[in-house]
Amino acid sequence: MELWLAGLTLVGLIGALVFSRVNATVLFLIAALFCLISGLVNIDTFWSKTTNEGLVTLVLLILCAVALERLPWLGMLSRTVDSPRLSWSIAKIVAIAAPMSAVLNNTAVVAGLANVLRRSEFHASSRLLLPLSYAAILGGTLTLIGTSTNLIVSSFLEDRRGVGLGFGDFFVISAPVVLFVGLLLVVLARRLPTRENFEAVETEYTLEAEVDSEGALVGRTVEEAGLRALETLYLAEILRDGR
């Protein structure tokens, strides 16, 4: 009976994630509470999972990665990658992306480098973005915090054996793979496809917004309100008291 109930809960959760617009966090919480109420898990197990070390580490890693993404060093470093020689460019991509992905969120690394590589002066972006993807994925396998999967598996292992995986337990296996694939990408660089770059159609527009007289922005400076360094918008002017 418990097996069937667990299976139905899993199927229902997946169905809700696919077909409903409810926030995924809410759906997982509902499923967890249902398992608790139905007796599939006891209260001790329920609370132990909410304080899972692997999950806490993953959340902290994401927060650190978000902070590092906002620093200018990633963009400055990515601008040194482009080179007239394709093989040299790919070698630098692997040398930068793989180590960074070992300690940072892979998405942040790819996003930071892709913006520069897409505007390469010497090569089609199709020849640079694929090596970037491989380097970031494989770089994430070098350490325990390189990918979220490693952390989750380590937490499961700790639950079973009392000891999780070490920070560098993956390195002995992953490092040779990263070096081999990196060398392979450099050697086969000329075989990578050359495709025309298509620029997205961008339209400039102006937005106006009225601040509520009792809102949280009243009495604050532009910097205090968080309006100085917007990612996709630029604050052009402020009208206050008709001026």
MODELLER restraints for C-alpha pairs under 7 A, 6 or more apart:
rsr = mdl.restraints
at = mdl.atoms
rsr.add(forms.Gaussian(group=physical.xy_distance, feature=features.Distance(at['CA:2:A'], at['CA:40:A']), mean=6.61, stdev=0.5))
rsr.add(forms.Gaussian(group=physical.xy_distance, feature=features.Distance(at['CA:9:A'], at['CA:31:A']), mean=6.77, stdev=0.5))
rsr.add(forms.Gaussian(group=physical.xy_distance, feature=features.Distance(at['CA:13:A'], at['CA:27:A']), mean=6.84, stdev=0.5))
rsr.add(forms.Gaussian(group=physical.xy_distance, feature=features.Distance(at['CA:13:A'], at['CA:31:A']), mean=6.79, stdev=0.5))
rsr.add(forms.Gaussian(group=physical.xy_distance, feature=features.Distance(at['CA:17:A'], at['CA:24:A']), mean=6.43, stdev=0.5))
rsr.add(forms.Gaussian(group=physical.xy_distance, feature=features.Distance(at['CA:35:A'], at['CA:41:A']), mean=5.96, stdev=0.5))
rsr.add(forms.Gaussian(group=physical.xy_distance, feature=features.Distance(at['CA:36:A'], at['CA:42:A']), mean=6.23, stdev=0.5))
rsr.add(forms.Gaussian(group=physical.xy_distance, feature=features.Distance(at['CA:36:A'], at['CA:43:A']), mean=6.86, stdev=0.5))
rsr.add(forms.Gaussian(group=physical.xy_distance, feature=features.Distance(at['CA:52:A'], at['CA:155:A']), mean=6.96, stdev=0.5))
rsr.add(forms.Gaussian(group=physical.xy_distance, feature=features.Distance(at['CA:53:A'], at['CA:155:A']), mean=6.58, stdev=0.5))
rsr.add(forms.Gaussian(group=physical.xy_distance, feature=features.Distance(at['CA:54:A'], at['CA:151:A']), mean=5.09, stdev=0.5))
rsr.add(forms.Gaussian(group=physical.xy_distance, feature=features.Distance(at['CA:54:A'], at['CA:152:A']), mean=5.59, stdev=0.5))
rsr.add(forms.Gaussian(group=physical.xy_distance, feature=features.Distance(at['CA:54:A'], at['CA:154:A']), mean=6.86, stdev=0.5))
rsr.add(forms.Gaussian(group=physical.xy_distance, feature=features.Distance(at['CA:54:A'], at['CA:155:A']), mean=5.00, stdev=0.5))
rsr.add(forms.Gaussian(group=physical.xy_distance, feature=features.Distance(at['CA:55:A'], at['CA:152:A']), mean=6.82, stdev=0.5))
rsr.add(forms.Gaussian(group=physical.xy_distance, feature=features.Distance(at['CA:58:A'], at['CA:148:A']), mean=6.34, stdev=0.5))
rsr.add(forms.Gaussian(group=physical.xy_distance, feature=features.Distance(at['CA:58:A'], at['CA:151:A']), mean=6.89, stdev=0.5))
rsr.add(forms.Gaussian(group=physical.xy_distance, feature=features.Distance(at['CA:62:A'], at['CA:105:A']), mean=6.65, stdev=0.5))
rsr.add(forms.Gaussian(group=physical.xy_distance, feature=features.Distance(at['CA:65:A'], at['CA:104:A']), mean=5.67, stdev=0.5))
rsr.add(forms.Gaussian(group=physical.xy_distance, feature=features.Distance(at['CA:65:A'], at['CA:105:A']), mean=5.86, stdev=0.5))
rsr.add(forms.Gaussian(group=physical.xy_distance, feature=features.Distance(at['CA:69:A'], at['CA:108:A']), mean=6.39, stdev=0.5))
rsr.add(forms.Gaussian(group=physical.xy_distance, feature=features.Distance(at['CA:74:A'], at['CA:112:A']), mean=6.32, stdev=0.5))
rsr.add(forms.Gaussian(group=physical.xy_distance, feature=features.Distance(at['CA:75:A'], at['CA:112:A']), mean=6.16, stdev=0.5))
rsr.add(forms.Gaussian(group=physical.xy_distance, feature=features.Distance(at['CA:78:A'], at['CA:113:A']), mean=5.27, stdev=0.5))
rsr.add(forms.Gaussian(group=physical.xy_distance, feature=features.Distance(at['CA:78:A'], at['CA:116:A']), mean=6.53, stdev=0.5))
rsr.add(forms.Gaussian(group=physical.xy_distance, feature=features.Distance(at['CA:79:A'], at['CA:116:A']), mean=6.36, stdev=0.5))
rsr.add(forms.Gaussian(group=physical.xy_distance, feature=features.Distance(at['CA:81:A'], at['CA:89:A']), mean=5.78, stdev=0.5))
rsr.add(forms.Gaussian(group=physical.xy_distance, feature=features.Distance(at['CA:81:A'], at['CA:92:A']), mean=5.79, stdev=0.5))
rsr.add(forms.Gaussian(group=physical.xy_distance, feature=features.Distance(at['CA:81:A'], at['CA:93:A']), mean=6.26, stdev=0.5))
rsr.add(forms.Gaussian(group=physical.xy_distance, feature=features.Distance(at['CA:82:A'], at['CA:89:A']), mean=5.60, stdev=0.5))
rsr.add(forms.Gaussian(group=physical.xy_distance, feature=features.Distance(at['CA:82:A'], at['CA:120:A']), mean=6.33, stdev=0.5))
rsr.add(forms.Gaussian(group=physical.xy_distance, feature=features.Distance(at['CA:83:A'], at['CA:89:A']), mean=5.21, stdev=0.5))
rsr.add(forms.Gaussian(group=physical.xy_distance, feature=features.Distance(at['CA:83:A'], at['CA:122:A']), mean=6.91, stdev=0.5))
rsr.add(forms.Gaussian(group=physical.xy_distance, feature=features.Distance(at['CA:84:A'], at['CA:122:A']), mean=5.52, stdev=0.5))
rsr.add(forms.Gaussian(group=physical.xy_distance, feature=features.Distance(at['CA:86:A'], at['CA:189:A']), mean=6.72, stdev=0.5))
rsr.add(forms.Gaussian(group=physical.xy_distance, feature=features.Distance(at['CA:87:A'], at['CA:186:A']), mean=4.99, stdev=0.5))
rsr.add(forms.Gaussian(group=physical.xy_distance, feature=features.Distance(at['CA:87:A'], at['CA:189:A']), mean=5.81, stdev=0.5))
rsr.add(forms.Gaussian(group=physical.xy_distance, feature=features.Distance(at['CA:90:A'], at['CA:128:A']), mean=6.69, stdev=0.5))
rsr.add(forms.Gaussian(group=physical.xy_distance, feature=features.Distance(at['CA:90:A'], at['CA:131:A']), mean=6.67, stdev=0.5))
rsr.add(forms.Gaussian(group=physical.xy_distance, feature=features.Distance(at['CA:90:A'], at['CA:186:A']), mean=6.07, stdev=0.5))
rsr.add(forms.Gaussian(group=physical.xy_distance, feature=features.Distance(at['CA:91:A'], at['CA:186:A']), mean=6.14, stdev=0.5))
rsr.add(forms.Gaussian(group=physical.xy_distance, feature=features.Distance(at['CA:93:A'], at['CA:132:A']), mean=6.18, stdev=0.5))
rsr.add(forms.Gaussian(group=physical.xy_distance, feature=features.Distance(at['CA:94:A'], at['CA:132:A']), mean=6.79, stdev=0.5))
rsr.add(forms.Gaussian(group=physical.xy_distance, feature=features.Distance(at['CA:94:A'], at['CA:135:A']), mean=5.22, stdev=0.5))
rsr.add(forms.Gaussian(group=physical.xy_distance, feature=features.Distance(at['CA:94:A'], at['CA:182:A']), mean=6.10, stdev=0.5))
rsr.add(forms.Gaussian(group=physical.xy_distance, feature=features.Distance(at['CA:97:A'], at['CA:109:A']), mean=6.63, stdev=0.5))
rsr.add(forms.Gaussian(group=physical.xy_distance, feature=features.Distance(at['CA:97:A'], at['CA:132:A']), mean=6.82, stdev=0.5))
rsr.add(forms.Gaussian(group=physical.xy_distance, feature=features.Distance(at['CA:97:A'], at['CA:135:A']), mean=5.81, stdev=0.5))
rsr.add(forms.Gaussian(group=physical.xy_distance, feature=features.Distance(at['CA:97:A'], at['CA:136:A']), mean=5.45, stdev=0.5))
rsr.add(forms.Gaussian(group=physical.xy_distance, feature=features.Distance(at['CA:98:A'], at['CA:135:A']), mean=5.02, stdev=0.5))
rsr.add(forms.Gaussian(group=physical.xy_distance, feature=features.Distance(at['CA:98:A'], at['CA:136:A']), mean=5.22, stdev=0.5))
rsr.add(forms.Gaussian(group=physical.xy_distance, feature=features.Distance(at['CA:98:A'], at['CA:138:A']), mean=6.65, stdev=0.5))
rsr.add(forms.Gaussian(group=physical.xy_distance, feature=features.Distance(at['CA:98:A'], at['CA:139:A']), mean=3.83, stdev=0.5))
rsr.add(forms.Gaussian(group=physical.xy_distance, feature=features.Distance(at['CA:99:A'], at['CA:139:A']), mean=5.88, stdev=0.5))
rsr.add(forms.Gaussian(group=physical.xy_distance, feature=features.Distance(at['CA:100:A'], at['CA:109:A']), mean=6.91, stdev=0.5))
rsr.add(forms.Gaussian(group=physical.xy_distance, feature=features.Distance(at['CA:101:A'], at['CA:109:A']), mean=6.46, stdev=0.5))
rsr.add(forms.Gaussian(group=physical.xy_distance, feature=features.Distance(at['CA:101:A'], at['CA:136:A']), mean=5.45, stdev=0.5))
rsr.add(forms.Gaussian(group=physical.xy_distance, feature=features.Distance(at['CA:101:A'], at['CA:139:A']), mean=5.06, stdev=0.5))
rsr.add(forms.Gaussian(group=physical.xy_distance, feature=features.Distance(at['CA:101:A'], at['CA:140:A']), mean=4.95, stdev=0.5))
rsr.add(forms.Gaussian(group=physical.xy_distance, feature=features.Distance(at['CA:101:A'], at['CA:146:A']), mean=6.07, stdev=0.5))
rsr.add(forms.Gaussian(group=physical.xy_distance, feature=features.Distance(at['CA:102:A'], at['CA:139:A']), mean=5.11, stdev=0.5))
rsr.add(forms.Gaussian(group=physical.xy_distance, feature=features.Distance(at['CA:102:A'], at['CA:140:A']), mean=4.56, stdev=0.5))
rsr.add(forms.Gaussian(group=physical.xy_distance, feature=features.Distance(at['CA:102:A'], at['CA:141:A']), mean=6.81, stdev=0.5))
rsr.add(forms.Gaussian(group=physical.xy_distance, feature=features.Distance(at['CA:102:A'], at['CA:142:A']), mean=5.59, stdev=0.5))
rsr.add(forms.Gaussian(group=physical.xy_distance, feature=features.Distance(at['CA:102:A'], at['CA:143:A']), mean=5.64, stdev=0.5))
rsr.add(forms.Gaussian(group=physical.xy_distance, feature=features.Distance(at['CA:102:A'], at['CA:145:A']), mean=6.92, stdev=0.5))
rsr.add(forms.Gaussian(group=physical.xy_distance, feature=features.Distance(at['CA:102:A'], at['CA:146:A']), mean=4.33, stdev=0.5))
rsr.add(forms.Gaussian(group=physical.xy_distance, feature=features.Distance(at['CA:103:A'], at['CA:145:A']), mean=6.21, stdev=0.5))
rsr.add(forms.Gaussian(group=physical.xy_distance, feature=features.Distance(at['CA:103:A'], at['CA:146:A']), mean=5.46, stdev=0.5))
rsr.add(forms.Gaussian(group=physical.xy_distance, feature=features.Distance(at['CA:104:A'], at['CA:146:A']), mean=6.66, stdev=0.5))
rsr.add(forms.Gaussian(group=physical.xy_distance, feature=features.Distance(at['CA:106:A'], at['CA:136:A']), mean=5.88, stdev=0.5))
rsr.add(forms.Gaussian(group=physical.xy_distance, feature=features.Distance(at['CA:106:A'], at['CA:140:A']), mean=6.87, stdev=0.5))
rsr.add(forms.Gaussian(group=physical.xy_distance, feature=features.Distance(at['CA:110:A'], at['CA:132:A']), mean=6.89, stdev=0.5))
rsr.add(forms.Gaussian(group=physical.xy_distance, feature=features.Distance(at['CA:110:A'], at['CA:133:A']), mean=6.98, stdev=0.5))
rsr.add(forms.Gaussian(group=physical.xy_distance, feature=features.Distance(at['CA:110:A'], at['CA:136:A']), mean=6.87, stdev=0.5))
rsr.add(forms.Gaussian(group=physical.xy_distance, feature=features.Distance(at['CA:114:A'], at['CA:129:A']), mean=6.65, stdev=0.5))
rsr.add(forms.Gaussian(group=physical.xy_distance, feature=features.Distance(at['CA:117:A'], at['CA:125:A']), mean=6.05, stdev=0.5))
rsr.add(forms.Gaussian(group=physical.xy_distance, feature=features.Distance(at['CA:117:A'], at['CA:128:A']), mean=6.58, stdev=0.5))
rsr.add(forms.Gaussian(group=physical.xy_distance, feature=features.Distance(at['CA:118:A'], at['CA:125:A']), mean=4.89, stdev=0.5))
rsr.add(forms.Gaussian(group=physical.xy_distance, feature=features.Distance(at['CA:124:A'], at['CA:194:A']), mean=5.86, stdev=0.5))
rsr.add(forms.Gaussian(group=physical.xy_distance, feature=features.Distance(at['CA:124:A'], at['CA:195:A']), mean=6.48, stdev=0.5))
rsr.add(forms.Gaussian(group=physical.xy_distance, feature=features.Distance(at['CA:124:A'], at['CA:196:A']), mean=6.92, stdev=0.5))
rsr.add(forms.Gaussian(group=physical.xy_distance, feature=features.Distance(at['CA:124:A'], at['CA:197:A']), mean=6.98, stdev=0.5))
rsr.add(forms.Gaussian(group=physical.xy_distance, feature=features.Distance(at['CA:125:A'], at['CA:197:A']), mean=6.96, stdev=0.5))
rsr.add(forms.Gaussian(group=physical.xy_distance, feature=features.Distance(at['CA:126:A'], at['CA:193:A']), mean=6.42, stdev=0.5))
rsr.add(forms.Gaussian(group=physical.xy_distance, feature=features.Distance(at['CA:126:A'], at['CA:194:A']), mean=5.97, stdev=0.5))
rsr.add(forms.Gaussian(group=physical.xy_distance, feature=features.Distance(at['CA:126:A'], at['CA:195:A']), mean=5.95, stdev=0.5))
rsr.add(forms.Gaussian(group=physical.xy_distance, feature=features.Distance(at['CA:127:A'], at['CA:192:A']), mean=5.44, stdev=0.5))
rsr.add(forms.Gaussian(group=physical.xy_distance, feature=features.Distance(at['CA:127:A'], at['CA:193:A']), mean=6.07, stdev=0.5))
rsr.add(forms.Gaussian(group=physical.xy_distance, feature=features.Distance(at['CA:127:A'], at['CA:194:A']), mean=6.23, stdev=0.5))
rsr.add(forms.Gaussian(group=physical.xy_distance, feature=features.Distance(at['CA:131:A'], at['CA:185:A']), mean=6.69, stdev=0.5))
rsr.add(forms.Gaussian(group=physical.xy_distance, feature=features.Distance(at['CA:138:A'], at['CA:178:A']), mean=5.95, stdev=0.5))
rsr.add(forms.Gaussian(group=physical.xy_distance, feature=features.Distance(at['CA:139:A'], at['CA:178:A']), mean=6.87, stdev=0.5))
rsr.add(forms.Gaussian(group=physical.xy_distance, feature=features.Distance(at['CA:140:A'], at['CA:146:A']), mean=3.90, stdev=0.5))
rsr.add(forms.Gaussian(group=physical.xy_distance, feature=features.Distance(at['CA:140:A'], at['CA:147:A']), mean=5.30, stdev=0.5))
rsr.add(forms.Gaussian(group=physical.xy_distance, feature=features.Distance(at['CA:141:A'], at['CA:147:A']), mean=6.62, stdev=0.5))
rsr.add(forms.Gaussian(group=physical.xy_distance, feature=features.Distance(at['CA:141:A'], at['CA:170:A']), mean=6.73, stdev=0.5))
rsr.add(forms.Gaussian(group=physical.xy_distance, feature=features.Distance(at['CA:141:A'], at['CA:174:A']), mean=6.11, stdev=0.5))
rsr.add(forms.Gaussian(group=physical.xy_distance, feature=features.Distance(at['CA:142:A'], at['CA:170:A']), mean=5.57, stdev=0.5))
rsr.add(forms.Gaussian(group=physical.xy_distance, feature=features.Distance(at['CA:142:A'], at['CA:171:A']), mean=4.87, stdev=0.5))
rsr.add(forms.Gaussian(group=physical.xy_distance, feature=features.Distance(at['CA:142:A'], at['CA:174:A']), mean=5.42, stdev=0.5))
rsr.add(forms.Gaussian(group=physical.xy_distance, feature=features.Distance(at['CA:142:A'], at['CA:175:A']), mean=6.40, stdev=0.5))
rsr.add(forms.Gaussian(group=physical.xy_distance, feature=features.Distance(at['CA:143:A'], at['CA:167:A']), mean=5.55, stdev=0.5))
rsr.add(forms.Gaussian(group=physical.xy_distance, feature=features.Distance(at['CA:143:A'], at['CA:168:A']), mean=5.33, stdev=0.5))
rsr.add(forms.Gaussian(group=physical.xy_distance, feature=features.Distance(at['CA:143:A'], at['CA:170:A']), mean=5.85, stdev=0.5))
rsr.add(forms.Gaussian(group=physical.xy_distance, feature=features.Distance(at['CA:143:A'], at['CA:171:A']), mean=6.32, stdev=0.5))
rsr.add(forms.Gaussian(group=physical.xy_distance, feature=features.Distance(at['CA:144:A'], at['CA:150:A']), mean=5.55, stdev=0.5))
rsr.add(forms.Gaussian(group=physical.xy_distance, feature=features.Distance(at['CA:144:A'], at['CA:151:A']), mean=6.15, stdev=0.5))
rsr.add(forms.Gaussian(group=physical.xy_distance, feature=features.Distance(at['CA:144:A'], at['CA:166:A']), mean=6.73, stdev=0.5))
rsr.add(forms.Gaussian(group=physical.xy_distance, feature=features.Distance(at['CA:144:A'], at['CA:167:A']), mean=4.72, stdev=0.5))
rsr.add(forms.Gaussian(group=physical.xy_distance, feature=features.Distance(at['CA:144:A'], at['CA:168:A']), mean=6.58, stdev=0.5))
rsr.add(forms.Gaussian(group=physical.xy_distance, feature=features.Distance(at['CA:145:A'], at['CA:151:A']), mean=6.29, stdev=0.5))
rsr.add(forms.Gaussian(group=physical.xy_distance, feature=features.Distance(at['CA:154:A'], at['CA:164:A']), mean=4.83, stdev=0.5))
rsr.add(forms.Gaussian(group=physical.xy_distance, feature=features.Distance(at['CA:154:A'], at['CA:165:A']), mean=5.17, stdev=0.5))
rsr.add(forms.Gaussian(group=physical.xy_distance, feature=features.Distance(at['CA:155:A'], at['CA:164:A']), mean=6.16, stdev=0.5))
rsr.add(forms.Gaussian(group=physical.xy_distance, feature=features.Distance(at['CA:157:A'], at['CA:163:A']), mean=6.80, stdev=0.5))
rsr.add(forms.Gaussian(group=physical.xy_distance, feature=features.Distance(at['CA:157:A'], at['CA:164:A']), mean=5.42, stdev=0.5))
rsr.add(forms.Gaussian(group=physical.xy_distance, feature=features.Distance(at['CA:158:A'], at['CA:164:A']), mean=4.27, stdev=0.5))
rsr.add(forms.Gaussian(group=physical.xy_distance, feature=features.Distance(at['CA:217:A'], at['CA:225:A']), mean=5.89, stdev=0.5))
rsr.add(forms.Gaussian(group=physical.xy_distance, feature=features.Distance(at['CA:222:A'], at['CA:228:A']), mean=5.96, stdev=0.5))
rsr.add(forms.Gaussian(group=physical.xy_distance, feature=features.Distance(at['CA:227:A'], at['CA:235:A']), mean=6.90, stdev=0.5))
